Amino acid sequence: MTASGIYVYGIVGRSHPFSANAAGVGEPPAPVRLLPADDLAVVVSAAHPGLRARRRDLMAHQDLLMTLAEAGPVLPMRFGMVAPDEATVLAGVAAHHSEHVAVLERLDSRVEMNIKITPVQDNLAALIREDPVVRRIREETRRYPSYEANVRLGEAVASGLRRRAAAAAARLPAELAGTGGTVDDMRPGPDVEGCVLNMSFLMPRREEGRFRGVAERFAADHKDRLELRVTGPLPCYSFVAPEPVPARA
């Protein structure tokens, strides 16, 4: 299949360790190379028309970035970023060279961890005890049962569970930030359906275990209100500027 532009994975230092056998997205996987850019290098491969966000390619993109990050800091691009040619890539890197160097220094030996929190769905008794609105609607539904009353009760329960989870989840960032310097920075993520919190945390790689321990204890302490999921380590997507080289998704 004919190549169509330059697929861009991220930016690293010029001396960043790199395997000549690295493979990227596409079928078959495209060979990956470093495109020198002064004291930096851009991790690229050939792009092919028809590339889609299939799980295989999403994982190939992320796995490559994680492998690179294990050997040193990486300024990652999101999946599917394609530049028309090498000259465009190099011009974009040169235009923001000092910013890229500063970001790579900041990300050195650091990883991103993500936490998503959803409400528990099976603790109605506690909700009724604590929430006077839900308690009132439940009593009204018992006295005057109807389809509309049941719908109103269901909506009130869903809102109540979400409020309880959100109130508890709001305390998590402070707990993680107060664990002896475990967390360097935190950024809220986009809204995710069903979640009351979606937040990413930047931290030294060596602190991952302690971070997970704090998150697990928090989840255990609030198990009647929320469910917590930790994902990572991840490439530090949330702690870099918008896409670092001119490319189109």
Backbone bond lengths (Angstrom), bond angles and torsions (degrees), N, CA, C in turn:
res aa  C-N    CA-C-N  psi(-1)  N-CA   C-N-CA  omega(-1)  CA-C   N-CA-C  phi
1 M - - - 1.474 - - 1.523 109.83 -
2 T 1.302 118.81 139.17 1.459 123.31 -176.20 1.522 110.76 -73.73
3 A 1.325 116.15 134.20 1.456 120.58 178.20 1.517 110.22 -67.49
4 S 1.334 116.14 151.82 1.460 121.42 -177.91 1.514 109.14 -138.34
5 G 1.333 117.57 75.74 1.441 121.15 178.76 1.523 112.02 97.37
6 I 1.345 114.08 -171.74 1.460 122.94 -176.63 1.524 108.71 -113.51
7 Y 1.314 116.38 120.46 1.470 120.78 176.14 1.526 107.73 -85.06
8 V 1.328 116.58 129.27 1.463 122.06 -173.63 1.529 109.91 -112.04
9 Y 1.344 116.01 126.02 1.467 121.84 -179.61 1.534 111.85 -98.56
10 G 1.325 117.00 -37.79 1.452 118.96 -177.96 1.517 111.24 170.20
11 I 1.338 115.14 -174.34 1.459 122.61 -179.07 1.525 108.22 -123.80
12 V 1.327 115.51 138.85 1.460 122.06 177.28 1.525 108.35 -134.87
13 G 1.327 115.81 174.71 1.459 119.80 172.73 1.524 110.74 -71.03
14 R 1.302 116.50 153.91 1.469 121.26 -176.40 1.532 111.18 -58.15
15 S 1.330 118.26 -34.36 1.463 121.51 -177.24 1.531 112.78 -93.79
16 H 1.324 117.52 11.93 1.465 120.75 -177.82 1.530 109.98 -60.42
17 P 1.346 118.54 131.43 1.469 120.10 176.85 1.528 110.86 -56.94
18 F 1.334 114.93 138.91 1.461 119.23 -174.98 1.518 109.42 -150.61
19 S 1.323 116.26 134.22 1.456 121.37 179.36 1.528 110.38 -88.76
20 A 1.311 115.81 131.06 1.462 120.33 178.65 1.519 111.51 -67.64
21 N 1.333 116.91 -14.21 1.468 121.10 -179.48 1.527 112.55 -96.26
22 A 1.329 117.59 6.87 1.462 120.36 -178.10 1.525 110.60 -60.45
23 A 1.319 115.57 138.11 1.464 121.48 -179.78 1.513 109.97 -123.91
24 G 1.323 115.84 147.45 1.457 120.57 -176.04 1.509 112.87 -115.42
25 V 1.322 115.20 -143.62 1.458 121.39 -176.21 1.528 109.87 -82.72
26 G 1.317 115.41 167.55 1.452 120.94 177.24 1.515 112.03 105.88
27 E 1.307 115.60 166.75 1.463 122.59 178.93 1.528 108.69 -133.77
28 P 1.346 117.49 106.62 1.469 125.63 1.89 1.526 111.15 -72.25
29 P 1.354 117.87 162.95 1.466 120.35 -178.40 1.520 111.51 -57.43
30 A 1.323 115.74 132.60 1.466 120.62 -177.93 1.530 110.29 -73.81
31 P 1.337 118.56 137.71 1.468 120.74 173.28 1.533 110.05 -61.27
32 V 1.318 115.28 138.65 1.465 121.25 -178.16 1.525 108.92 -104.72
33 R 1.329 116.21 144.83 1.464 120.36 179.76 1.526 109.61 -142.47
34 L 1.319 115.03 166.91 1.461 121.56 174.98 1.523 109.17 -99.59
35 L 1.326 115.46 129.33 1.462 122.05 176.70 1.531 107.27 -101.70
36 P 1.348 119.26 105.56 1.468 121.14 -176.13 1.525 111.78 -60.37
37 A 1.341 114.78 140.11 1.461 121.52 178.41 1.520 107.79 -144.45
38 D 1.346 116.17 79.98 1.462 122.77 -174.94 1.531 108.14 61.83
39 D 1.356 118.45 -124.17 1.463 119.60 179.81 1.529 111.83 -89.29
40 L 1.325 117.06 8.34 1.455 122.73 175.29 1.527 109.10 -112.44
41 A 1.324 115.49 174.15 1.455 121.26 173.56 1.516 108.11 -148.23
42 V 1.320 116.43 144.22 1.456 122.17 179.38 1.526 107.78 -104.71
43 V 1.314 115.99 130.98 1.464 121.36 179.84 1.524 107.38 -87.07
44 V 1.328 116.47 117.76 1.464 120.46 -172.15 1.529 110.34 -139.49
45 S 1.310 114.22 166.19 1.464 122.07 167.87 1.523 106.73 -149.36
46 A 1.317 115.78 174.34 1.459 119.12 172.41 1.519 108.89 -68.43
47 A 1.321 116.07 143.99 1.468 121.32 174.85 1.522 108.18 -102.22
48 H 1.304 116.08 147.87 1.457 120.29 -178.46 1.524 110.09 -121.69
49 P 1.312 117.92 142.10 1.472 119.96 177.19 1.511 109.91 -62.25
50 G 1.316 115.66 147.14 1.455 119.98 178.16 1.515 114.45 87.41
51 L 1.350 117.77 4.65 1.457 119.36 178.12 1.520 109.97 -64.20
52 R 1.333 116.71 131.12 1.458 122.30 -179.43 1.521 109.92 -127.43
53 A 1.321 115.94 164.52 1.462 120.95 -178.50 1.526 110.65 -80.40
54 R 1.318 116.01 60.68 1.456 120.40 174.11 1.522 109.18 -78.51
55 R 1.325 115.53 152.33 1.467 119.46 -177.68 1.531 111.22 -55.08
56 R 1.325 117.11 -41.28 1.464 120.73 -179.23 1.520 111.17 -56.22
57 D 1.330 116.68 -44.99 1.454 120.11 -176.98 1.528 111.79 -77.13
58 L 1.330 117.28 -36.77 1.463 119.71 175.25 1.521 110.60 -58.64
59 M 1.331 116.06 -44.48 1.459 119.97 -179.59 1.531 111.23 -69.06
60 A 1.333 117.50 -37.37 1.469 119.76 177.96 1.524 110.52 -61.85
61 H 1.328 116.73 -42.05 1.462 121.62 178.86 1.533 110.26 -62.17
62 Q 1.329 116.26 -50.10 1.462 119.38 -177.05 1.523 111.75 -69.29
63 D 1.323 117.69 -39.77 1.466 119.84 -179.65 1.524 111.30 -62.23
64 L 1.334 116.39 -39.51 1.457 119.28 178.36 1.526 110.84 -62.93
65 L 1.334 116.38 -43.99 1.465 119.57 179.67 1.525 111.46 -65.02
66 M 1.338 117.41 -38.34 1.460 119.78 178.98 1.527 110.75 -66.64
67 T 1.325 117.24 -39.86 1.464 120.47 177.42 1.523 110.56 -62.20
68 L 1.333 116.59 -43.03 1.460 120.54 177.74 1.529 110.81 -63.72
69 A 1.342 116.80 -41.27 1.464 121.04 -176.58 1.525 112.05 -66.24
70 E 1.321 116.92 -27.87 1.460 119.50 178.51 1.526 111.45 -67.12
71 A 1.317 117.26 -23.03 1.459 121.62 -178.57 1.520 113.10 -99.60
72 G 1.331 118.22 -6.98 1.452 121.12 -178.67 1.519 111.00 160.21
73 P 1.326 117.90 174.17 1.463 120.46 -175.88 1.527 112.73 -67.12
74 V 1.328 115.32 145.31 1.459 123.01 179.24 1.519 108.97 -133.99
75 L 1.307 116.22 134.09 1.459 121.58 172.40 1.530 105.74 -96.44
76 P 1.347 118.23 102.85 1.467 119.65 -168.28 1.524 113.52 -85.68
77 M 1.309 114.83 149.00 1.457 122.23 167.44 1.521 108.07 -100.33
78 R 1.302 117.14 152.35 1.451 120.42 175.66 1.528 110.08 -77.04
79 F 1.315 114.91 163.65 1.457 120.46 -176.68 1.527 111.48 -58.92
80 G 1.316 115.61 140.66 1.454 121.31 169.80 1.508 115.86 87.08
81 M 1.341 118.41 17.14 1.454 119.87 -178.82 1.534 109.80 -90.00
82 V 1.328 115.84 122.18 1.458 122.06 -174.55 1.528 109.26 -128.10
83 A 1.325 116.40 130.20 1.463 122.49 174.76 1.521 108.88 -103.77
84 P 1.323 118.29 153.03 1.467 119.59 -176.32 1.518 113.79 -67.95
85 D 1.357 116.89 -31.54 1.463 118.74 -176.99 1.529 109.46 -163.95
86 E 1.331 115.92 171.74 1.460 121.12 -178.17 1.522 111.78 -63.42
87 A 1.337 116.93 -37.78 1.464 119.94 -177.77 1.527 111.13 -60.19
88 T 1.339 116.77 -38.35 1.462 120.44 179.22 1.521 110.46 -65.81
89 V 1.327 116.28 -42.57 1.462 120.91 178.56 1.520 110.74 -60.71
90 L 1.316 116.69 -50.10 1.459 120.83 -176.55 1.522 111.82 -64.99
91 A 1.342 117.23 -37.68 1.467 120.00 178.07 1.520 110.88 -64.61
92 G 1.345 116.48 -40.05 1.451 119.65 179.20 1.515 112.58 -65.53
93 V 1.328 116.56 -40.56 1.465 120.00 178.49 1.519 110.38 -66.21
94 A 1.325 117.66 -43.34 1.462 121.38 -178.82 1.525 111.53 -62.76
95 A 1.336 116.83 -35.07 1.465 120.38 -176.82 1.522 112.34 -67.75
96 H 1.322 117.29 -22.19 1.471 120.35 -177.87 1.524 110.90 -130.39
97 H 1.310 115.32 34.37 1.465 120.99 -173.29 1.527 112.04 -56.19
98 S 1.329 117.37 -51.02 1.461 119.66 -175.46 1.529 111.63 -64.05
99 E 1.334 117.49 -36.32 1.464 120.11 177.58 1.525 110.64 -64.88
100 H 1.347 116.86 -41.55 1.460 120.03 179.80 1.527 111.04 -63.49
101 V 1.319 117.08 -41.56 1.461 120.46 179.17 1.527 110.49 -62.75
102 A 1.336 116.18 -42.56 1.463 119.89 -179.83 1.522 111.45 -64.05
103 V 1.334 117.42 -40.58 1.455 120.55 179.18 1.524 110.82 -65.74
104 L 1.315 117.71 -42.94 1.464 120.59 179.14 1.524 110.99 -61.84
105 E 1.319 116.57 -38.36 1.467 119.11 176.67 1.520 110.73 -64.06
106 R 1.317 116.70 -40.04 1.464 120.55 -179.59 1.530 111.84 -67.38
107 L 1.329 116.85 -34.76 1.462 120.59 -176.06 1.523 113.19 -86.18
108 D 1.315 117.67 -3.60 1.461 120.16 -176.56 1.530 110.53 -58.92
109 S 1.329 116.01 126.51 1.479 123.72 178.72 1.521 112.63 63.43
110 R 1.331 117.40 23.84 1.455 120.50 -179.11 1.528 110.57 -122.08
111 V 1.329 114.84 156.26 1.454 121.92 179.77 1.518 108.72 -133.96
112 E 1.316 114.56 163.87 1.465 121.34 173.53 1.523 109.15 -105.41
113 M 1.327 115.62 134.29 1.461 122.30 173.01 1.526 107.42 -120.74
114 N 1.328 116.10 141.78 1.458 120.87 -178.87 1.521 110.11 -118.78
115 I 1.318 115.58 139.56 1.465 121.33 175.52 1.519 108.76 -123.86
116 K 1.320 114.97 130.80 1.465 122.40 172.33 1.518 108.41 -120.02
117 I 1.330 115.58 136.72 1.464 121.62 -178.87 1.521 109.08 -124.78
118 T 1.327 115.31 132.04 1.466 122.50 176.01 1.521 109.43 -123.73
119 P 1.324 118.24 155.90 1.470 120.53 178.20 1.529 110.64 -71.69
120 V 1.332 116.03 148.04 1.467 119.26 168.94 1.523 107.23 -70.07
121 Q 1.338 116.11 152.61 1.462 120.28 -174.90 1.526 112.75 -115.30
122 D 1.335 117.88 5.40 1.463 119.26 -171.63 1.528 113.16 -130.11
123 N 1.332 116.66 32.18 1.463 119.20 -178.70 1.526 110.11 -127.33
124 L 1.326 114.95 54.95 1.458 120.59 -176.20 1.518 112.05 -65.67
125 A 1.335 117.63 -36.13 1.465 120.36 -177.14 1.524 111.00 -60.14
126 A 1.333 116.74 -45.26 1.460 119.92 -179.89 1.519 111.04 -65.82
127 L 1.321 116.63 -38.33 1.461 120.14 179.25 1.522 110.61 -63.00
128 I 1.310 117.58 -44.23 1.469 121.20 -179.63 1.520 110.72 -62.53
129 R 1.336 116.34 -39.74 1.469 119.40 178.66 1.521 111.79 -63.12
130 E 1.333 116.52 -38.36 1.461 120.41 -170.66 1.527 114.12 -94.10
131 D 1.324 117.81 -23.56 1.460 120.24 -171.20 1.526 110.24 -111.57
132 P 1.349 118.17 106.55 1.460 120.50 -177.18 1.531 113.35 -65.06
133 V 1.327 117.25 -29.45 1.464 120.00 179.32 1.520 110.08 -66.88
134 V 1.319 116.80 -48.41 1.464 120.38 179.21 1.525 109.69 -63.51
135 R 1.314 117.44 -39.43 1.464 121.26 -179.53 1.525 110.54 -62.71
136 R 1.320 116.84 -42.13 1.457 120.51 -179.53 1.533 110.99 -65.97
137 I 1.348 116.29 -46.19 1.473 119.55 -178.70 1.525 110.14 -64.71
138 R 1.318 117.38 -35.30 1.465 120.15 179.00 1.532 110.32 -64.69
139 E 1.334 117.00 -42.66 1.467 120.10 179.05 1.529 110.68 -65.17
140 E 1.339 115.93 -40.21 1.463 118.97 178.68 1.527 111.06 -63.85
141 T 1.317 116.00 -38.19 1.468 120.01 179.97 1.522 110.94 -66.64
142 R 1.321 116.77 -36.41 1.456 120.23 177.93 1.524 111.43 -67.45
143 R 1.335 116.09 -38.39 1.466 119.01 -178.34 1.521 111.69 -75.90
144 Y 1.340 116.06 -37.63 1.465 119.80 -176.02 1.532 109.02 -129.22
145 P 1.321 117.87 70.95 1.461 120.63 -176.63 1.525 112.15 -65.14
146 S 1.309 115.13 139.38 1.466 122.37 175.21 1.530 107.81 -166.49
147 Y 1.310 114.75 168.33 1.471 118.96 177.78 1.530 110.44 -62.05
148 E 1.343 115.14 -44.97 1.460 119.61 -178.69 1.530 111.20 -62.52
149 A 1.343 116.43 -38.38 1.465 120.01 178.94 1.521 111.03 -65.62
150 N 1.325 116.26 -40.06 1.463 119.31 178.35 1.524 111.54 -64.22
151 V 1.330 115.78 -40.27 1.465 119.47 177.87 1.521 109.93 -62.85
152 R 1.337 116.22 -45.21 1.463 120.57 179.99 1.534 110.50 -61.32
153 L 1.326 116.80 -41.27 1.468 120.00 178.32 1.524 110.82 -64.67
154 G 1.327 117.06 -43.80 1.467 119.72 179.04 1.511 112.16 -59.64
155 E 1.334 116.17 -41.58 1.461 119.84 179.20 1.524 110.80 -66.40
156 A 1.335 116.51 -39.53 1.460 120.21 179.48 1.527 111.32 -65.70
157 V 1.329 116.17 -39.83 1.464 120.00 178.34 1.518 110.63 -64.56
158 A 1.337 117.38 -46.16 1.460 120.52 179.75 1.528 111.21 -59.94
159 S 1.341 115.95 -43.58 1.465 119.65 179.03 1.520 111.31 -65.89
160 G 1.331 117.22 -39.41 1.449 121.21 179.68 1.519 112.39 -65.40
161 L 1.324 116.62 -44.62 1.464 119.78 177.51 1.522 111.09 -61.18
162 R 1.317 115.21 -39.72 1.465 118.89 179.00 1.526 110.94 -65.94
163 R 1.325 118.02 -41.60 1.470 120.38 179.32 1.526 110.88 -62.61
164 R 1.333 117.50 -43.39 1.470 120.93 179.98 1.523 110.43 -61.59
165 A 1.337 115.91 -44.90 1.462 119.41 -179.21 1.523 111.08 -66.03
166 A 1.342 116.58 -41.76 1.464 120.22 -177.87 1.528 110.94 -65.28
167 A 1.327 117.22 -38.92 1.462 120.32 179.65 1.526 110.66 -63.31
168 A 1.326 116.58 -40.80 1.462 119.57 178.11 1.525 110.90 -70.91
169 A 1.335 116.92 -44.39 1.460 121.15 -177.30 1.525 112.35 -61.00
170 A 1.323 117.01 -29.82 1.456 120.36 -178.77 1.524 112.30 -62.61
171 R 1.335 116.97 -19.67 1.466 120.35 -179.63 1.529 113.09 -86.23
172 L 1.332 116.87 -13.20 1.464 119.51 -174.92 1.527 114.03 -65.94
173 P 1.351 120.47 -47.59 1.470 118.44 -177.95 1.521 113.16 -54.80
174 A 1.330 117.82 -40.76 1.467 119.65 179.90 1.521 111.10 -65.23
175 E 1.325 117.65 -37.55 1.462 120.19 178.79 1.520 111.23 -66.10
176 L 1.326 116.87 -40.99 1.458 119.95 179.83 1.525 111.67 -70.56
177 A 1.317 116.74 -36.56 1.463 120.44 179.33 1.521 111.33 -71.50
178 G 1.314 117.17 -21.11 1.463 120.74 -176.65 1.509 114.29 -98.79
179 T 1.328 117.45 21.15 1.472 120.02 -176.84 1.520 111.11 -99.08
180 G 1.313 116.50 49.75 1.456 119.37 175.01 1.511 114.37 70.90
181 G 1.323 117.81 33.38 1.452 120.36 177.35 1.514 114.49 84.40
182 T 1.333 117.48 17.21 1.462 120.70 -179.60 1.517 111.45 -60.11
183 V 1.339 117.12 -42.24 1.462 122.17 -173.87 1.523 109.98 -104.59
184 D 1.337 116.28 127.95 1.469 121.39 176.87 1.518 112.00 -86.94
185 D 1.331 116.42 -35.08 1.456 120.45 -175.00 1.524 108.15 -159.68
186 M 1.322 116.51 161.11 1.458 121.27 177.26 1.516 108.98 -145.98
187 R 1.335 115.76 146.59 1.460 121.06 -178.85 1.530 109.20 -139.76
188 P 1.328 117.56 131.59 1.465 118.57 174.04 1.517 110.45 -68.57
189 G 1.330 116.29 142.21 1.451 121.16 176.77 1.509 111.19 -94.00
190 P 1.313 117.51 179.97 1.471 120.97 178.45 1.518 110.74 -66.08
191 D 1.323 115.73 158.23 1.460 120.22 176.97 1.521 109.73 -61.31
192 V 1.330 115.42 135.03 1.454 122.20 176.99 1.520 107.44 -121.91
193 E 1.324 116.59 129.10 1.453 120.46 -177.27 1.525 110.34 -55.49
194 G 1.322 115.70 129.08 1.456 121.38 178.36 1.511 114.50 90.42
195 C 1.335 118.14 -15.80 1.464 121.05 -177.46 1.527 111.07 -92.01
196 V 1.333 115.31 142.45 1.461 119.95 172.08 1.522 110.51 -99.69
197 L 1.331 116.92 -12.63 1.459 121.16 175.59 1.516 109.09 -151.04
198 N 1.322 115.51 131.86 1.466 122.90 172.79 1.512 105.55 -137.00
199 M 1.335 116.94 105.29 1.456 120.43 -172.88 1.518 110.17 -139.80
200 S 1.340 115.10 141.30 1.454 121.52 177.01 1.519 109.78 -109.19
201 F 1.331 115.14 147.26 1.458 122.50 -175.39 1.523 109.20 -128.30
202 L 1.323 115.92 134.91 1.455 122.47 175.52 1.517 108.24 -100.84
203 M 1.349 116.33 131.49 1.460 119.17 -177.28 1.511 110.68 -154.95
204 P 1.337 116.69 159.98 1.465 118.87 172.40 1.524 110.24 -59.47
205 R 1.310 116.29 141.32 1.467 121.05 -179.17 1.535 111.09 -55.45
206 R 1.333 116.46 -35.86 1.462 120.02 -176.70 1.530 112.64 -67.30
207 E 1.348 117.57 -15.39 1.462 121.37 -176.86 1.524 112.30 -93.63
208 E 1.320 118.55 2.85 1.461 119.75 -176.40 1.524 112.30 -57.11
209 G 1.330 117.14 -45.01 1.463 120.26 -178.86 1.513 112.21 -61.88
210 R 1.330 117.28 -43.06 1.466 120.12 179.87 1.529 110.63 -67.14
211 F 1.316 116.29 -38.85 1.462 120.86 177.22 1.528 110.55 -59.41
212 R 1.331 116.65 -47.73 1.467 120.28 179.08 1.524 110.80 -61.34
213 G 1.319 116.93 -38.52 1.455 119.55 179.02 1.509 112.78 -61.79
214 V 1.340 117.01 -43.99 1.469 120.64 178.14 1.521 110.12 -63.36
215 A 1.334 116.90 -44.05 1.465 120.44 -179.39 1.525 111.04 -63.20
216 E 1.323 117.37 -41.37 1.467 120.48 -179.45 1.526 111.41 -66.96
217 R 1.316 117.15 -39.38 1.472 119.23 177.34 1.522 110.92 -65.92
218 F 1.318 116.43 -40.17 1.463 120.05 177.90 1.523 110.26 -61.24
219 A 1.338 116.74 -45.13 1.464 120.31 179.24 1.519 110.97 -61.38
220 A 1.329 117.51 -40.74 1.464 120.88 179.73 1.525 111.33 -66.38
221 D 1.337 116.17 -37.90 1.468 120.28 -179.19 1.523 112.37 -70.20
222 H 1.338 117.61 -20.26 1.468 121.56 -177.04 1.528 111.49 -124.47
223 K 1.312 116.42 29.22 1.468 119.99 -174.72 1.523 112.88 -64.92
224 D 1.343 118.08 -18.40 1.462 120.19 177.28 1.527 111.87 -82.63
225 R 1.331 116.76 -4.85 1.461 120.53 -176.79 1.527 113.97 -120.25
226 L 1.329 117.11 -32.51 1.464 118.33 -170.41 1.520 112.08 -147.42
227 E 1.312 113.32 159.78 1.463 122.63 169.85 1.520 107.56 -117.47
228 L 1.325 116.56 136.05 1.459 122.11 -172.66 1.524 109.46 -123.22
229 R 1.340 115.96 135.13 1.460 120.95 177.39 1.521 109.93 -127.22
230 V 1.324 115.78 125.85 1.467 122.50 177.47 1.524 108.62 -101.09
231 T 1.328 116.64 131.89 1.462 122.01 176.65 1.520 108.83 -125.70
232 G 1.323 116.13 132.48 1.448 120.36 177.72 1.519 110.94 145.55
233 P 1.331 116.17 177.50 1.461 126.17 4.48 1.530 112.54 -70.16
234 L 1.336 115.00 151.05 1.462 122.78 -178.16 1.525 109.29 -125.65
235 P 1.333 117.25 157.87 1.465 118.58 167.00 1.530 109.04 -56.75
236 C 1.322 116.92 148.04 1.468 120.40 -170.30 1.532 112.20 -81.90
237 Y 1.325 116.00 57.75 1.458 120.81 -178.78 1.529 112.58 -58.65
238 S 1.324 116.90 -38.97 1.463 120.81 -170.46 1.523 113.17 -77.00
239 F 1.340 117.44 -7.99 1.466 119.78 -172.52 1.526 112.43 -120.62
240 V 1.340 115.00 25.71 1.459 120.45 173.68 1.521 107.70 -124.08
241 A 1.316 115.10 161.71 1.459 120.38 178.19 1.519 109.13 -67.31
242 P 1.324 116.99 168.58 1.466 118.69 173.22 1.523 110.59 -50.47
243 E 1.314 115.86 156.88 1.462 123.98 -167.52 1.527 112.80 -28.46
244 P 1.341 116.43 124.67 1.460 120.89 -169.75 1.514 115.92 -76.44
245 V 1.320 119.80 -10.91 1.467 120.68 174.86 1.508 108.92 -133.71
246 P 1.327 119.24 151.77 1.468 120.85 179.99 1.520 110.06 -62.99
247 A 1.299 117.15 118.05 1.460 121.93 -179.74 1.509 107.57 -157.95
248 R 1.311 114.23 160.73 1.452 119.23 178.30 1.516 109.48 -115.21
249 A 1.318 116.15 147.14 1.464 119.59 178.61 1.521 108.89 -78.26
